[in-house]
Amino acid sequence: MNDKPIPKYQIREKTPEEHLDVIPNAKLLKKIKEETAKMNKEKYEWEQVIKKVEGYHENIEDLEKKRKEKELQVRDLQNKREKLKNELETMRNEIKQSRDNLDQKNSNLERYQEKLQGLKDEIESEKKYLEKDKERVKDRIKEIKTKIPGM
């Protein structure tokens, strides 16, 4: 048996060496140069487009970062607003409670003042009564003294 492996592809013909020495046609060379120049120009244009797209991508990333920062700022402001709103509500409740307490104390004060005035009037009337009673007792003592001269 043959120890050599069978080649995957077999080359049947070779390019003849005589065709390699042929000088290419000048028109063909000119067209190849023009086509190469066009391709280089197109390559340059595409590179510029790629640079613009990369610039856009960077701008988008920067704008995305700014958007996220603004979102965080907005969220912080909303949280602060809620906190201030809660504080305001708490303060309003405290003020309402203080007003209710003050109203209650004012009501008590008025009631006590009325009671005090009533007591003052009662004291005044008692004073008058006692003064009259004192005068009556004095008159009575005079009357008794006049009836009993020897005493």
C-alpha positions as CSV (number, residue, x, y, z in Angstrom):
1,M,0.0,0.0,0.0
2,N,0.9,3.6,-0.5
3,D,2.0,5.4,2.7
4,K,1.3,8.9,1.4
5,P,-2.1,10.4,2.1
6,I,-4.3,11.4,-0.7
7,P,-4.1,15.2,-1.2
8,K,-7.4,17.0,-0.6
9,Y,-7.2,18.9,-3.8
10,Q,-5.2,18.0,-6.8
11,I,-3.8,20.7,-9.0
12,R,-4.1,19.6,-12.5
13,E,-2.6,22.5,-14.3
14,K,0.0,25.1,-13.5
15,T,0.0,28.6,-14.8
16,P,2.4,28.5,-17.6
17,E,5.6,30.4,-16.9
18,E,5.5,32.2,-20.2
19,H,2.4,34.2,-19.2
20,L,4.2,35.6,-16.1
21,D,6.7,37.6,-18.1
22,V,4.0,39.5,-20.0
23,I,3.9,43.2,-19.4
24,P,0.4,44.4,-18.4
25,N,-1.5,46.7,-20.6
26,A,-1.1,50.5,-19.8
27,K,-4.8,51.1,-20.0
28,L,-5.4,48.3,-17.6
29,L,-2.8,49.7,-15.2
30,K,-4.4,53.1,-15.4
31,K,-7.8,51.7,-14.6
32,I,-6.4,49.7,-11.7
33,K,-4.8,52.9,-10.4
34,E,-8.0,54.8,-10.8
35,E,-10.0,52.1,-9.1
36,T,-7.4,51.9,-6.2
37,A,-7.7,55.7,-5.9
38,K,-11.5,55.5,-5.8
39,M,-11.3,52.7,-3.2
40,N,-8.8,54.7,-1.1
41,K,-11.1,57.8,-1.3
42,E,-14.1,55.7,-0.3
43,K,-12.1,54.1,2.5
44,Y,-11.2,57.6,3.8
45,E,-14.8,58.7,3.5
46,W,-16.0,55.6,5.5
47,E,-13.3,56.2,8.1
48,Q,-14.7,59.8,8.5
49,V,-18.2,58.4,8.8
50,I,-17.0,55.9,11.4
51,K,-15.3,58.8,13.3
52,K,-18.5,60.8,13.2
53,V,-20.5,57.8,14.4
54,E,-18.0,57.3,17.3
55,G,-18.3,61.0,18.1
56,Y,-22.1,60.6,18.1
57,H,-21.7,57.5,20.4
58,E,-19.5,59.5,22.8
59,N,-22.0,62.4,22.7
60,I,-24.9,59.9,23.4
61,E,-22.9,58.5,26.4
62,D,-22.2,62.0,27.7
63,L,-25.9,62.9,27.3
64,E,-26.9,59.7,29.0
65,K,-24.6,60.4,32.0
66,K,-26.1,64.0,32.2
67,R,-29.6,62.5,32.0
68,K,-28.9,60.1,34.8
69,E,-27.4,62.9,36.9
70,K,-30.5,65.1,36.3
71,E,-32.7,62.1,37.2
72,L,-30.8,61.7,40.5
73,Q,-31.1,65.5,41.1
74,V,-34.8,65.3,40.4
75,R,-35.2,62.3,42.7
76,D,-33.3,64.1,45.4
77,L,-35.5,67.2,44.9
78,Q,-38.6,65.1,45.1
79,N,-37.4,63.4,48.3
80,K,-36.6,66.8,49.8
81,R,-40.0,68.1,48.7
82,E,-41.7,65.2,50.3
83,K,-39.7,65.7,53.5
84,L,-40.5,69.4,53.6
85,K,-44.1,68.6,52.9
86,N,-44.2,66.2,55.8
87,E,-42.5,68.7,58.0
88,L,-45.0,71.4,57.0
89,E,-47.9,69.1,57.7
90,T,-46.3,68.3,61.1
91,M,-45.9,72.0,61.9
92,R,-49.5,72.7,60.8
93,N,-50.7,70.0,63.1
94,E,-48.6,71.4,65.9
95,I,-49.9,74.9,65.3
96,K,-53.5,73.6,65.2
97,Q,-52.9,71.7,68.4
98,S,-51.4,74.8,70.0
99,R,-54.4,76.9,68.8
100,D,-56.8,74.4,70.2
101,N,-54.9,74.4,73.5
102,L,-54.8,78.2,73.6
103,D,-58.5,78.4,72.8
104,Q,-59.1,76.0,75.7
105,K,-57.0,78.0,78.0
106,N,-58.7,81.3,76.9
107,S,-62.0,79.6,77.5
108,N,-60.9,78.5,81.0
109,L,-59.5,82.0,81.6
110,E,-62.8,83.6,80.7
111,R,-64.7,81.2,82.9
112,Y,-62.3,81.8,85.8
113,Q,-62.6,85.6,85.3
114,E,-66.4,85.4,85.3
115,K,-66.2,83.3,88.4
116,L,-63.8,85.7,90.0
117,Q,-66.0,88.6,89.1
118,G,-68.9,86.7,90.6
119,L,-66.9,86.2,93.7
120,K,-65.9,89.9,93.8
121,D,-69.5,90.9,93.5
122,E,-70.5,88.4,96.2
123,I,-67.7,89.8,98.4
124,E,-68.8,93.4,97.7
125,S,-72.4,92.5,98.5
126,E,-71.2,90.7,101.7
127,K,-69.2,93.8,102.6
128,K,-72.3,96.0,102.1
129,Y,-74.4,93.5,104.1
130,L,-71.8,93.5,106.9
131,E,-71.6,97.3,106.8
132,K,-75.3,97.5,107.1
133,D,-75.3,94.8,109.8
134,K,-72.5,96.7,111.6
135,E,-74.5,99.9,111.4
136,R,-77.6,98.2,112.6
137,V,-75.7,96.6,115.5
138,K,-74.2,100.0,116.4
139,D,-77.7,101.5,116.2
140,R,-79.0,98.7,118.4
141,I,-76.2,99.2,120.9
142,K,-77.0,103.0,121.0
143,E,-80.6,102.2,121.4
144,I,-79.8,99.8,124.2
145,K,-77.4,102.3,125.9
146,T,-80.1,104.9,125.7
147,K,-82.7,102.6,127.3
148,I,-80.4,101.6,130.1
149,P,-78.9,104.8,131.3
150,G,-77.4,103.5,134.4
151,M,-75.2,101.0,132.9
